[in-house]
Amino acid sequence: MTMRVVFGSLLAATAFLGSAPVMALPSLDDLEIKLQGEAQGWLNATCTYYDIGWLSEEQASRAIRRLVVRIKGDYLGEDLTRQAKKIALERSPSCQTIWPGSGN
């Protein structure tokens, strides 16, 4: 294939894919998307710091408890909080032991 054909195919795919996600996205505005990323980052960081020993079990558990309350109430609600938990625990399974409500 010539460079022109490859470039044309890439340009067509980009144009097609560039418009498709707009229709597929749930009705989250830019602020909600930013808050979701921020919340996920804090949960991931807390679990990582616990995993490498920078936070004790008590410190990490307390931090996650505060983050979850904050995320549910101020930011994202119950559904996105569950999603953030799922992602954090897939990334750091050992964090399950310190997660609020996990029987710790």
C-alpha positions in Angstrom: 0.0 0.0 0.0 1.2 3.4 -0.7 1.6 6.0 1.9 -1.3 8.0 0.5 -3.7 5.0 0.8 -2.5 4.3 4.4 -2.9 8.0 5.3 -6.3 8.2 3.7 -7.5 5.1 5.6 -6.1 6.4 8.8 -7.8 9.8 8.2 -11.1 8.1 7.4 -10.9 5.9 10.5 -10.1 8.9 12.7 -13.0 10.9 11.3 -15.4 8.0 11.9 -14.1 7.1 15.4 -13.9 10.8 16.3 -17.6 11.2 16.1 -18.8 7.8 17.4 -17.8 8.2 21.1 -19.8 11.4 21.5 -23.0 9.4 20.9 -21.8 6.5 23.1 -20.8 8.6 26.2 -23.2 8.8 29.1 -24.4 12.2 29.9 -21.3 13.2 31.9 -20.1 16.8 31.5 -16.5 17.8 31.6 -16.5 18.5 35.3 -17.9 15.1 36.1 -15.4 13.3 34.0 -12.6 15.3 35.7 -13.9 14.5 39.1 -14.2 10.8 38.3 -10.6 10.7 37.2 -9.5 12.6 40.3 -11.4 10.3 42.6 -10.0 7.2 40.8 -6.5 8.6 41.1 -6.8 9.2 44.9 -8.2 5.7 45.4 -5.5 4.1 43.3 -2.8 6.1 45.0 -4.0 5.2 48.5 -4.0 1.5 47.6 -0.6 1.7 46.0 0.9 3.5 49.0 -0.7 0.8 51.3 0.7 -2.0 49.0 4.3 -0.6 49.2 4.1 0.1 52.9 4.0 3.9 52.9 0.6 3.8 54.7 -0.3 1.5 57.6 -3.5 -0.5 57.4 -5.2 1.9 59.7 -4.1 5.0 57.8 -5.1 3.5 54.4 -8.5 2.2 55.7 -9.3 5.6 57.1 -8.2 7.4 53.9 -10.4 5.1 51.8 -13.3 5.5 54.1 -13.1 9.3 53.8 -12.6 9.2 50.0 -15.6 6.9 49.5 -17.8 9.2 51.6 -16.6 12.2 49.7 -16.9 10.6 46.3 -20.5 9.4 47.0 -21.7 12.6 48.5 -19.9 15.4 46.9 -18.8 14.1 43.5 -20.2 11.1 41.7 -22.9 9.2 43.6 -23.3 5.5 44.3 -22.9 4.0 40.8 -19.7 5.7 39.9 -18.3 5.1 43.4 -18.9 1.3 42.9 -17.2 1.6 39.5 -14.2 3.4 41.1 -13.9 0.7 43.8 -14.0 -2.1 41.2 -11.2 -0.4 39.2 -9.1 0.2 42.3 -9.5 -3.3 43.5 -8.7 -4.8 40.1 -5.5 -2.7 40.1 -4.6 -3.5 43.8 -6.4 -6.7 45.0 -4.7 -6.5 48.4 -6.6 -3.3 49.0 -9.8 -5.3 49.5 -8.7 -6.1 53.1 -8.8 -2.5 54.1 -11.8 -1.4 52.1 -14.7 -0.1 54.2 -17.5 -2.7 54.6 -15.2 -5.6 53.6 -15.3 -7.2 57.0 -12.0 -5.8 58.1 
